[in-house]
Amino acid sequence: MMHDIVFAQPGYFWLLLLIPVMIAYEFLVARKKRPQIIYSDLEPFEKKPLTFRERFVNTPLFLRSVAVALIIAALARPQSSSKSTSVTTEGIAIMLAMDLSSSMLAEDLKPNRVEAARKTAIDFVDARTNDMIGLVIFSGESFTQCPLTSDHAVLKNMIAKMKSGMLLDGTAIGEGLATAISRLKDSPAKSKVIILLTDGVNNAGAIAPVTAGEIAKSFGIRVYTIGVGKQGMAPYPVKTPFGIQYVNQEVQIDEDIMKQISSATDAKYFRATDNKSLKNIYAEIDKLEKTKVEVSEYKRYSEEYLPWLLAAGLFLLLEMVLRYTLFRTLP
């Protein structure tokens, strides 16, 4: 709630020009009409210190000028405005479907694909303050790590805990997508989105990715797909009796299937070959799926002239008291 002072009829402020006219009249006309005593020699008065009355002789004129200014301000109808703003958000329900198969440990993204995906997902959540977001993880099977929630602190904690090896190994893209759909389909949100991230080809699960894509389409869910991995070969860590050894493995992503799913659900497919491109992909999705915000502003005015008039009356009263006591002139 905000409070401001506005003037309904500011044209009255032109009357402030009367104040310098009033002051000029006082010095040039009124004071010359007062009785005067003529001295033949002013030398005896030159070294005389000024009295309090002489120093502040213009105080009544100043108080009168302030009073006139306050009266003019009151005529301009000062009003206090109470402003309230209501914000209506049309949230978007988003499910993140993240691949945690062993191939996500490849280090073509730094420090590896899982870590890069985790960081960019957390940054994405931070940017979506008005949305319900959830997390599904999958490899050879799928699991709901976090259902749709507006508590983003809990969600980010769940994203931070996900790691390769939590589930049976493999790449069940269809299963992961189907689980995300089941968590999203009954949401009351007008816009529903799945962001599916994987680095491989579907080789597990009972549901084909294209079939899951058709199910998403039937529920009006857009599926943005992200293929993670550089072109060609990528270094992959392998445990051996002599410690961790790195071998180069071919990056295989079923891009045709990913494109087919996204196209059918009126979304897009992206390829992330490094950390920067993955970050840019999430930033682009963030722009494509913006939450709508409607702002309604209401103002209520109340007249506030009375305090101005009371202040003017106080200054006029003080001016009269001083003029007929301390600064009284004779005759």
C-alpha positions in Angstrom: 0.0 0.0 0.0 1.4 3.4 -1.0 0.4 6.9 0.1 1.0 10.0 -2.0 -0.2 13.6 -1.9 -1.7 14.9 -5.2 -3.5 18.2 -6.0 -6.8 18.0 -7.7 -6.8 21.6 -8.9 -3.1 22.7 -9.3 -4.1 25.8 -11.3 -4.6 27.6 -8.0 -0.8 27.6 -7.5 -0.6 30.5 -9.9 -1.9 32.6 -7.0 1.5 32.1 -5.3 2.6 35.0 -7.6 0.6 37.2 -5.2 3.2 36.6 -2.4 6.1 38.5 -4.0 3.6 41.3 -4.9 2.5 41.4 -1.2 6.2 41.6 0.0 7.0 44.3 -2.5 4.0 46.3 -1.4 5.1 46.0 2.2 8.6 47.3 1.6 7.9 49.9 -1.1 4.5 51.3 -0.1 3.2 50.3 3.3 6.3 51.1 5.4 6.8 54.5 3.7 3.3 55.5 4.9 4.1 54.9 8.5 4.9 57.9 10.8 8.6 58.7 10.8 10.9 60.7 13.2 13.5 62.9 11.4 16.9 63.3 13.0 19.5 65.9 12.0 22.4 63.5 12.7 22.4 59.7 12.7 26.0 59.3 14.0 25.0 58.5 17.6 23.0 55.5 16.3 25.6 54.0 14.0 27.5 52.1 16.7 24.4 51.0 18.5 24.0 47.2 18.4 20.8 45.8 16.8 18.1 44.7 19.2 16.2 41.5 18.9 13.2 43.4 17.6 15.3 45.0 14.9 16.9 41.7 13.8 13.5 40.0 13.4 11.3 42.9 12.4 10.3 41.0 9.2 9.1 37.9 11.1 5.3 38.9 10.9 5.7 39.4 7.1 7.3 36.0 6.7 4.6 34.3 8.8 1.9 36.0 6.8 3.5 34.9 3.5 3.6 31.3 4.7 0.0 31.4 5.8 -1.1 32.7 2.4 0.9 30.0 0.6 -0.8 27.3 2.8 -4.2 28.7 2.0 -3.5 28.6 -1.7 -2.3 25.0 -1.3 -5.6 24.2 0.4 -7.5 25.7 -2.4 -5.6 23.4 -4.8 -7.3 20.5 -3.0 -4.6 18.3 -1.7 -5.6 14.6 -1.7 -3.9 11.5 -0.4 -4.0 8.6 -2.8 -4.0 5.1 -1.5 -2.7 2.7 -4.2 -2.9 -1.0 -4.1 -1.6 -3.4 -6.7 -2.8 -7.0 -7.2 -0.7 -9.4 -9.2 -2.3 -12.4 -10.9 0.0 -15.1 -12.2 -0.9 -17.9 -14.6 1.7 -20.5 -13.5 3.2 -23.1 -15.7 3.6 -26.7 -14.5 7.0 -28.1 -15.5 8.4 -31.6 -15.1 12.2 -32.1 -15.5 12.9 -35.7 -16.8 16.7 -36.3 -16.3 18.7 -39.3 -17.6 21.0 -40.8 -15.0 22.3 -43.8 -16.9 26.0 -44.6 -16.5 26.9 -42.9 -19.8 26.0 -39.6 -18.2 29.3 -39.8 -16.4 31.1 -39.1 -19.7 33.3 -36.0 -19.3 32.7 -34.2 -22.6 30.8 -31.7 -20.4 32.6 -30.5 -17.3 33.0 -32.1 -14.8 30.7 -34.6 -16.4 27.2 -34.7 -18.0 25.3 -35.3 -14.7 27.0 -32.5 -12.9 26.5 -30.1 -15.8 22.8 -31.1 -16.1 22.3 -30.7 -12.3 23.8 -27.1 -12.2 21.8 -25.8 -15.2 18.6 -27.4 -13.9 19.0 -25.6 -10.5 19.7 -22.3 -12.3 16.5 -22.9 -14.4 14.5 -23.5 -11.3 15.8 -20.3 -9.7 14.5 -18.3 -12.7 11.0 -19.8 -12.5 9.7 -18.3 -9.3 6.0 -18.5 -10.1 5.9 -22.1 -11.5 5.2 -25.5 -10.1 8.1 -27.8 -11.0 8.9 -31.4 -10.4 11.6 -33.9 -11.1 11.6 -37.4 -12.7 14.8 -39.4 -13.0 15.3 -42.4 -15.2 17.9 -44.8 -16.5 16.8 -48.5 -17.0 13.7 -47.6 -15.0 12.1 -44.3 -13.9 11.3 -42.7 -10.5 9.6 -39.5 -9.3 12.3 -37.8 -7.4 10.1 -34.8 -6.6 6.4 -34.3 -7.5 5.2 -30.9 -8.7 5.9 -28.3 -6.0 6.1 -24.6 -5.5 8.7 -25.1 -2.8 11.8 -24.7 -5.0 14.2 -25.1 -2.0 13.0 -28.7 -1.6 13.2 -29.3 -5.4 16.7 -27.9 -5.7 17.8 -30.2 -2.8 16.3 -33.2 -4.7 18.2 -32.1 -7.9 21.4 -31.8 -5.9 21.0 -35.4 -4.6 20.5 -37.1 -8.0 23.5 -39.1 -9.3 24.2 -41.9 -11.7 23.7 -45.3 -10.2 20.6 -44.5 -8.2 18.5 -46.8 -10.5 19.0 -49.9 -12.6 21.3 -49.0 -15.5 20.0 -48.5 -19.1 18.2 -45.8 -21.0 14.4 -46.1 -20.7 13.4 -42.8 -22.3 9.8 -43.9 -22.9 9.4 -44.9 -19.2 10.9 -41.6 -18.0 8.6 -39.6 -20.3 5.6 -41.6 -19.3 6.3 -41.1 -15.6 6.6 -37.3 -16.1 3.3 -37.3 -18.0 1.5 -39.1 -15.2 2.7 -36.6 -12.7 1.7 -33.7 -15.0 -1.5 -34.6 -16.7 -3.9 -33.8 -13.7 -2.3 -30.4 -12.9 -4.8 -27.5 -13.1 -2.1 -25.3 -14.8 -3.1 -24.0 -18.2 0.3 -24.7 -19.6 2.1 -28.0 -19.0 5.7 -28.7 -20.1 8.2 -31.5 -19.9 11.9 -31.0 -20.3 13.5 -34.3 -21.2 17.3 -34.6 -21.1 19.1 -37.7 -22.3 22.4 -38.7 -23.8 21.5 -42.1 -25.4 19.2 -44.3 -27.3 16.1 -46.0 -25.8 17.2 -49.5 -24.8 15.0 -50.4 -21.8 11.5 -50.1 -20.5 8.1 -51.3 -21.9 7.0 -48.0 -23.4 8.4 -46.7 -26.6 9.4 -43.0 -26.6 7.2 -42.2 -29.6 4.2 -43.8 -27.8 4.9 -41.7 -24.7 5.1 -38.6 -27.0 1.7 -39.3 -28.4 0.3 -39.6 -24.9 1.8 -36.2 -24.0 0.2 -34.7 -27.1 -3.2 -36.1 -26.1 -2.9 -34.3 -22.7 -1.8 -31.0 -24.3 1.7 -31.3 -22.8 4.7 -29.8 -24.7 7.9 -31.9 -24.5 11.2 -30.1 -25.0 13.9 -32.7 -25.6 17.7 -32.2 -25.1 20.3 -34.5 -26.4 23.5 -34.2 -24.3 27.0 -35.1 -25.7 29.6 -33.9 -28.1 29.7 -35.1 -31.7 31.9 -38.2 -32.3 33.7 -39.7 -29.3 33.6 -38.8 -25.6 35.9 -39.8 -22.7 34.2 -42.2 -20.3 35.6 -43.3 -16.9 35.9 -47.0 -16.3 36.9 -48.7 -13.0 39.8 -51.1 -13.3 42.1 -52.9 -10.8 44.6 -50.1 -11.5 42.1 -47.3 -10.7 39.9 -45.2 -12.9 40.8 -45.4 -16.6 39.3 -43.4 -19.4 38.1 -44.8 -22.7 36.6 -43.0 -25.6 33.1 -44.1 -26.4 30.9 -43.1 -29.4 28.2 -40.7 -28.6 24.9 -42.1 -29.8 21.7 -40.1 -29.4 18.5 -41.0 -31.2 17.9 -37.5 -32.4 15.2 -38.5 -34.9 13.0 -39.8 -32.1 13.7 -36.7 -29.9 12.8 -34.4 -32.8 9.6 -36.5 -33.5 8.4 -36.2 -29.9 9.1 -32.5 -29.7 7.5 -31.7 -33.1 4.4 -33.7 -32.3 3.9 -31.8 -29.0 4.6 -28.3 -30.5 7.9 -28.0 -28.8 11.6 -28.1 -29.9 14.6 -30.4 -29.8 18.0 -29.1 -28.7 21.6 -30.6 -28.8 24.0 -29.7 -26.0 27.6 -30.4 -26.9 29.2 -28.4 -24.0 28.3 -26.6 -20.8 27.7 -23.3 -22.5 25.3 -24.7 -25.1 23.4 -26.6 -22.3 23.0 -23.4 -20.3 21.8 -21.5 -23.4 19.3 -24.2 -24.1 17.7 -23.8 -20.7 17.7 -20.1 -21.1 15.9 -20.4 -24.5 13.3 -22.7 -23.0 12.9 -20.2 -20.2 12.1 -17.5 -22.7 9.7 -19.7 -24.7 7.7 -20.6 -21.6 7.2 -17.4 -19.8 4.7 -17.1 -17.0 1.9 -14.5 -17.7 1.5 -11.8 -15.1 -1.5 -9.4 -14.9 -1.2 -6.3 -12.8 -4.3 -4.4 -11.6 -3.8 -1.0 -9.9 -6.5 0.7 -7.8 -6.4 4.2 -6.4 -8.6 5.8 -3.7 -8.4 9.6 -3.0 -9.4 11.4 0.2 -9.4 15.2 0.8 -6.5 16.5 2.9 -7.1 20.3 2.8 -8.0 20.6 6.5 -4.4 20.2 7.9 -3.2 22.8 5.4 -5.9 25.3 6.6 -5.2 24.6 10.2 -1.5 25.2 9.6 -2.3 28.5 7.8 -4.6 29.6 10.7 -1.7 28.8 13.2 0.7 31.0 11.2 -1.8 33.8 10.9 -2.6 33.7 14.7 1.2 33.7 15.5 1.6 36.6 13.1 -1.2 38.7 14.7 0.1 38.0 18.2 3.7 39.1 17.3 2.4 42.1 15.3 0.4 43.4 18.3 2.9 42.6 21.0 6.6 42.2 20.3 6.6 44.0 16.9 3.9 46.5 17.7 4.3 50.0 16.2 2.9 53.3 17.3 0.8 55.0 16.4 
